[in-house]
Amino acid sequence: MNGIEFGIDSFGDLPQDDNGEAASFARAIRATVDEAVLADEIGIDVIALGEHHRPEFAISTPETVLAGIATRTNRIRLASGVTVLSSDDPVRVFQRFATVDALSNGRAEVILGRGSFTESFPLFGYDLADYDILFEEKIDLFHKLLDEKPVTWEGTTRAALVDADVFPKTESGRLTTWVGVGGSPQSVIRTAKYGFRLMLAIIGGSPERFTPYVDLYRRAAAELGTTEYPVGMHSPGFVADTDEEAKRLFYPGYKEIRDRIGALRGWQPLRREEFDHEVEHGSLYVGSPETVARKMASAIGALDAGRFDLIYSAGGAVTAGARLRAVELYGSKVIPLVRDMLADKGLEGRTR
């Protein structure tokens, strides 16, 4: 891959309307499509949409929204971020993304993962006791499906396949596939084993702490004889004209959803001091274009990353207009600044 690539991520967070009320799910989905169209126009490389089954997020079927985006864009690549493979069927996942690939003239990508929430398991009739085996078996089957040849496969979590041919085929012959990893060495090794691309989900703390996972991925790929791809990373943030405005817009929604999730996981409510520390030293990329660009360039350089995706949609306390402005600033100002900073360090434009 030549040069660093830049993307945006969204879960279809419900934006505020002009009266300060949460928008409907339908409006949130349409807002996401509008943001993707703008991203396409200003040269952002990728948009990745995450799958969730919670009231805070509108997108439960990323590939459906991506199909809509495909018909209104020309160049931006269309990814999930992530597809929760454990509670889905690999055959159907392949078929749906092959369809998006056709609609977009070859721009579809899949980012597979376990997901950061577990609501999809009971929703679709899966037992959380099978959490590990579900992912292990389904990623193995998906890997076989990517060859686009008749598949024979047997496992314990779905019916066996015998010389089964799956349609539609892609024009290129293979879907680009990543695995989203939150910090498990076993997941990193599995990603290398199948020759998939590695996307690191870095949502807190110093990004430098993920350096051992990048090294592990590269060592495992070399030892297993699979392809080593440039590593991607995605982290939350928000861009506005000034640091103060970005924090003012981002913090209320971020705290609300962080505390709601934290209550389920035994976390203490977020304090403003913790938030400010994470913005200054951790993995929240919140601020003016210059501030966000400096922090992104530092993280990309530390991890030798080939792609950076910003989770930009900022919870539910930001209007659709402010989100569009954030996408505009990210594409028109942040990305060029990061490229210049990396070029000054001799990092931009490399090929790994």
C-alpha positions as CSV (number, residue, x, y, z in Angstrom):
1,M,0.0,0.0,0.0
2,N,1.4,3.4,-0.9
3,G,1.1,6.1,1.7
4,I,-1.1,6.4,4.8
5,E,-4.8,6.1,4.4
6,F,-7.5,7.9,6.4
7,G,-11.0,7.0,7.2
8,I,-14.0,7.9,9.4
9,D,-16.1,5.5,11.5
10,S,-19.6,5.8,12.7
11,F,-22.1,3.7,14.6
12,G,-25.0,5.9,13.5
13,D,-25.2,7.8,16.8
14,L,-28.5,9.7,17.1
15,P,-27.7,13.4,16.5
16,Q,-29.5,16.2,18.2
17,D,-32.1,18.2,16.2
18,D,-32.4,22.0,16.4
19,N,-34.5,21.7,19.5
20,G,-31.9,19.7,21.4
21,E,-33.8,16.4,21.1
22,A,-32.4,13.2,19.8
23,A,-33.2,12.6,16.1
24,S,-35.1,9.5,15.0
25,F,-33.3,6.4,13.9
26,A,-34.3,7.1,10.4
27,R,-32.9,10.6,10.4
28,A,-29.7,9.3,12.0
29,I,-29.2,6.8,9.2
30,R,-29.8,9.5,6.6
31,A,-27.4,11.8,8.3
32,T,-24.7,9.1,8.2
33,V,-25.3,8.8,4.4
34,D,-24.9,12.6,4.0
35,E,-21.7,12.4,6.0
36,A,-20.4,9.7,3.7
37,V,-21.2,11.7,0.6
38,L,-19.3,14.7,1.9
39,A,-16.4,12.4,2.9
40,D,-16.3,11.1,-0.7
41,E,-16.4,14.6,-2.2
42,I,-13.4,15.9,-0.1
43,G,-11.2,12.8,-0.5
44,I,-11.5,10.8,2.7
45,D,-10.4,7.2,1.8
46,V,-12.8,5.0,3.8
47,I,-16.0,5.1,5.8
48,A,-16.6,2.3,8.2
49,L,-19.9,1.7,9.9
50,G,-20.3,-0.4,13.0
51,E,-23.0,-2.9,13.9
52,H,-24.8,-2.4,17.2
53,H,-28.2,-3.4,18.6
54,R,-28.6,-0.7,21.2
55,P,-30.9,2.3,21.6
56,E,-28.0,4.8,21.3
57,F,-27.1,3.7,17.7
58,A,-29.2,3.5,14.5
59,I,-27.0,1.1,12.5
60,S,-27.6,-2.6,13.0
61,T,-26.9,-3.7,9.4
62,P,-23.9,-1.8,8.2
63,E,-24.0,-3.3,4.7
64,T,-27.5,-2.0,4.1
65,V,-26.4,1.5,4.8
66,L,-23.2,1.0,2.8
67,A,-25.3,-0.2,-0.1
68,G,-27.2,3.1,0.0
69,I,-23.9,5.1,0.2
70,A,-22.6,3.1,-2.7
71,T,-25.2,4.6,-5.0
72,R,-24.4,8.2,-4.1
73,T,-20.6,8.1,-4.0
74,N,-17.8,7.4,-6.5
75,R,-14.5,6.7,-4.8
76,I,-14.7,6.3,-1.0
77,R,-14.2,2.7,0.2
78,L,-17.1,1.2,2.1
79,A,-16.4,-0.9,5.2
80,S,-18.0,-2.3,8.3
81,G,-16.5,-1.4,11.6
82,V,-17.2,-4.1,12.8
83,T,-19.4,-6.9,11.5
84,V,-20.2,-9.1,14.5
85,L,-19.4,-12.4,12.8
86,S,-20.0,-14.5,16.0
87,S,-23.7,-13.9,15.9
88,D,-24.1,-13.8,12.1
89,D,-23.8,-16.4,9.3
90,P,-20.6,-16.3,7.4
91,V,-22.3,-17.3,4.1
92,R,-24.8,-14.4,4.4
93,V,-22.1,-11.9,5.5
94,F,-20.1,-12.9,2.3
95,Q,-23.2,-12.5,0.1
96,R,-24.2,-9.2,1.5
97,F,-20.7,-7.6,1.2
98,A,-20.3,-9.1,-2.3
99,T,-23.5,-7.3,-3.2
100,V,-22.2,-4.0,-1.8
101,D,-19.0,-4.6,-3.7
102,A,-21.0,-4.9,-6.9
103,L,-23.0,-1.8,-6.3
104,S,-19.9,0.2,-5.5
105,N,-17.7,-1.1,-8.3
106,G,-15.3,-3.0,-6.0
107,R,-15.2,-0.6,-3.0
108,A,-16.5,-2.9,-0.3
109,E,-14.4,-4.0,2.7
110,V,-15.3,-6.2,5.7
111,I,-13.9,-5.7,9.2
112,L,-14.8,-8.8,11.2
113,G,-14.9,-8.8,15.0
114,R,-16.5,-10.1,18.1
115,G,-18.0,-6.7,18.8
116,S,-17.8,-4.6,22.0
117,F,-21.3,-5.5,23.1
118,T,-23.1,-8.8,23.5
119,E,-26.8,-7.9,22.7
120,S,-26.6,-9.6,19.4
121,F,-26.1,-13.0,21.0
122,P,-29.5,-13.5,22.7
123,L,-31.2,-11.4,19.9
124,F,-30.2,-14.0,17.3
125,G,-30.4,-17.1,19.5
126,Y,-26.8,-17.7,20.4
127,D,-25.4,-18.7,23.8
128,L,-22.7,-16.5,25.3
129,A,-21.1,-19.6,26.7
130,D,-20.1,-20.3,23.1
131,Y,-18.5,-16.9,22.6
132,D,-15.1,-18.2,21.7
133,I,-16.0,-21.2,19.6
134,L,-18.5,-19.2,17.6
135,F,-15.9,-16.7,16.4
136,E,-13.2,-19.3,15.8
137,E,-15.4,-21.5,13.6
138,K,-17.1,-18.7,11.7
139,I,-13.9,-16.9,10.9
140,D,-12.5,-20.2,9.6
141,L,-15.5,-20.7,7.3
142,F,-15.4,-17.0,6.2
143,H,-11.8,-17.5,5.2
144,K,-12.7,-20.4,3.0
145,L,-15.6,-18.5,1.4
146,L,-13.2,-15.7,0.3
147,D,-11.6,-18.0,-2.3
148,E,-15.0,-17.9,-4.1
149,K,-14.8,-21.6,-4.9
150,P,-17.1,-24.5,-3.8
151,V,-16.7,-24.9,0.0
152,T,-16.7,-28.1,2.1
153,W,-16.7,-27.3,5.8
154,E,-17.8,-28.8,9.1
155,G,-18.1,-27.4,12.6
156,T,-20.3,-27.4,15.6
157,T,-22.0,-23.9,15.3
158,R,-23.8,-24.2,12.0
159,A,-24.8,-26.9,9.4
160,A,-21.9,-28.4,7.5
161,L,-21.3,-27.5,3.9
162,V,-20.4,-30.0,1.2
163,D,-19.1,-28.6,-2.1
164,A,-21.3,-25.5,-1.6
165,D,-21.0,-22.7,-4.1
166,V,-21.9,-19.3,-2.9
167,F,-23.2,-16.3,-5.0
168,P,-22.7,-13.6,-6.0
169,K,-19.0,-13.7,-6.8
170,T,-17.0,-10.4,-6.8
171,E,-15.5,-9.0,-9.9
172,S,-12.0,-8.8,-8.3
173,G,-12.2,-12.4,-7.0
174,R,-11.7,-11.5,-3.3
175,L,-13.2,-9.2,-0.7
176,T,-10.7,-7.1,1.3
177,T,-11.0,-8.4,4.9
178,W,-9.8,-7.0,8.2
179,V,-10.2,-8.2,11.8
180,G,-10.9,-5.7,14.5
181,V,-8.8,-6.4,17.6
182,G,-9.1,-4.7,21.0
183,G,-5.9,-6.1,22.6
184,S,-5.9,-9.9,22.7
185,P,-2.6,-11.5,21.5
186,Q,-4.5,-14.6,20.5
187,S,-6.7,-12.5,18.2
188,V,-3.7,-10.9,16.6
189,I,-2.1,-14.2,15.9
190,R,-5.4,-15.5,14.5
191,T,-5.6,-12.5,12.2
192,A,-2.1,-13.2,10.9
193,K,-2.8,-16.9,10.5
194,Y,-5.6,-16.2,8.0
195,G,-3.7,-13.5,6.2
196,F,-6.2,-10.8,7.1
197,R,-5.5,-7.2,7.8
198,L,-5.3,-6.0,11.4
199,M,-7.4,-3.1,12.7
200,L,-6.6,-2.1,16.2
201,A,-9.5,-0.6,18.2
202,I,-7.7,1.9,20.5
203,I,-10.4,3.6,22.5
204,G,-8.4,4.6,25.6
205,G,-5.0,5.0,27.0
206,S,-1.7,5.7,25.2
207,P,-1.6,4.3,21.6
208,E,2.0,3.4,22.2
209,R,0.9,0.5,24.4
210,F,-0.3,-1.3,21.3
211,T,3.1,-1.4,19.7
212,P,3.7,-5.0,21.0
213,Y,0.6,-6.1,19.1
214,V,1.9,-4.6,15.8
215,D,5.2,-6.4,16.3
216,L,3.4,-9.6,17.2
217,Y,1.3,-9.4,14.0
218,R,4.4,-8.9,11.8
219,R,6.3,-11.7,13.5
220,A,3.3,-14.1,13.3
221,A,2.8,-13.3,9.6
222,A,6.4,-14.0,8.9
223,E,6.5,-17.3,10.8
224,L,3.2,-18.5,9.4
225,G,4.1,-17.5,5.8
226,T,1.0,-15.2,5.3
227,T,0.8,-11.7,3.9
228,E,1.8,-8.9,6.2
229,Y,-0.4,-5.8,5.6
230,P,0.0,-2.3,7.0
231,V,-1.8,-2.2,10.3
232,G,-4.8,0.1,10.8
233,M,-6.0,1.8,14.0
234,H,-9.2,3.5,14.9
235,S,-10.0,5.8,17.8
236,P,-12.7,8.3,18.8
237,G,-12.5,12.0,18.5
238,F,-14.1,15.1,17.1
239,V,-12.9,18.1,15.1
240,A,-14.2,21.7,15.4
241,D,-12.7,25.1,14.6
242,T,-11.1,25.4,18.0
243,D,-10.0,23.2,20.8
244,E,-12.6,24.7,23.2
245,E,-15.5,24.3,20.7
246,A,-14.6,20.6,20.0
247,K,-14.5,19.8,23.7
248,R,-17.7,21.7,24.4
249,L,-19.6,19.8,21.7
250,F,-18.1,16.4,22.2
251,Y,-17.9,16.0,26.0
252,P,-21.6,15.9,27.0
253,G,-22.5,13.1,24.6
254,Y,-19.3,11.2,25.2
255,K,-19.9,11.3,29.0
256,E,-23.5,10.2,28.6
257,I,-22.7,7.1,26.6
258,R,-19.6,6.4,28.5
259,D,-21.5,6.4,31.8
260,R,-24.4,4.4,30.4
261,I,-22.0,1.7,29.2
262,G,-19.9,2.0,32.3
263,A,-22.9,1.3,34.6
264,L,-23.2,-2.1,32.9
265,R,-19.5,-2.8,33.3
266,G,-18.9,-1.6,36.8
267,W,-17.0,1.6,35.8
268,Q,-17.2,4.8,37.8
269,P,-18.9,7.8,36.2
270,L,-16.5,9.7,33.9
271,R,-15.0,12.8,35.6
272,R,-14.0,15.9,33.5
273,E,-10.4,15.6,34.7
274,E,-10.2,12.0,33.2
275,F,-11.7,13.3,29.9
276,D,-9.2,16.1,29.7
277,H,-6.3,13.7,30.5
278,E,-7.4,11.4,27.8
279,V,-7.6,14.2,25.3
280,E,-4.1,15.4,26.2
281,H,-2.4,12.0,26.6
282,G,-4.6,9.2,25.6
283,S,-6.7,8.1,22.6
284,L,-9.3,10.9,22.3
285,Y,-8.6,13.0,19.2
286,V,-10.6,16.1,20.1
287,G,-9.8,19.6,19.1
288,S,-9.0,22.0,16.3
289,P,-7.6,20.6,13.0
290,E,-4.0,21.5,14.1
291,T,-4.4,19.8,17.5
292,V,-6.0,16.6,16.1
293,A,-3.4,16.4,13.3
294,R,-0.5,16.6,15.7
295,K,-1.9,13.9,17.8
296,M,-2.7,11.7,14.9
297,A,0.7,12.1,13.3
298,S,2.3,11.1,16.6
299,A,0.1,8.0,17.0
300,I,0.6,6.9,13.4
301,G,4.4,7.3,13.7
302,A,4.5,5.4,17.1
303,L,2.6,2.4,15.7
304,D,4.0,2.6,12.1
305,A,0.3,2.5,11.1
306,G,-0.8,2.4,7.5
307,R,-4.4,3.6,8.2
308,F,-6.1,5.8,10.7
309,D,-9.9,5.9,11.1
310,L,-11.5,8.5,13.3
311,I,-14.7,7.6,15.1
312,Y,-16.2,11.0,14.5
313,S,-19.9,10.8,15.4
314,A,-19.6,12.0,19.0
315,G,-22.5,10.4,20.8
316,G,-25.9,12.0,20.9
317,A,-25.2,15.6,22.0
318,V,-24.0,17.0,18.7
319,T,-26.2,18.2,15.8
320,A,-26.1,16.8,12.3
321,G,-24.7,20.1,11.1
322,A,-21.8,20.0,13.6
323,R,-21.0,16.4,12.5
324,L,-20.9,17.5,8.9
325,R,-18.5,20.3,9.9
326,A,-16.3,17.8,11.7
327,V,-16.1,15.6,8.6
328,E,-15.4,18.6,6.5
329,L,-12.5,19.8,8.8
330,Y,-11.1,16.2,9.0
331,G,-11.0,15.8,5.3
332,S,-10.0,19.3,4.2
333,K,-7.6,20.3,7.0
334,V,-6.6,17.5,9.3
335,I,-5.6,14.9,6.7
336,P,-3.4,17.3,4.7
337,L,-1.8,18.5,7.9
338,V,-1.1,14.9,9.0
339,R,0.4,14.1,5.6
340,D,2.7,17.1,5.8
341,M,3.8,16.2,9.4
342,L,4.5,12.6,8.4
343,A,6.4,13.7,5.3
344,D,8.6,15.9,7.4
345,K,9.4,12.8,9.5
346,G,10.0,10.7,6.4
347,L,7.0,8.5,7.0
348,E,4.3,9.4,4.5
349,G,4.5,7.7,1.1
350,R,6.3,4.6,2.3
351,T,5.3,1.1,1.1
352,R,5.4,-1.8,3.5
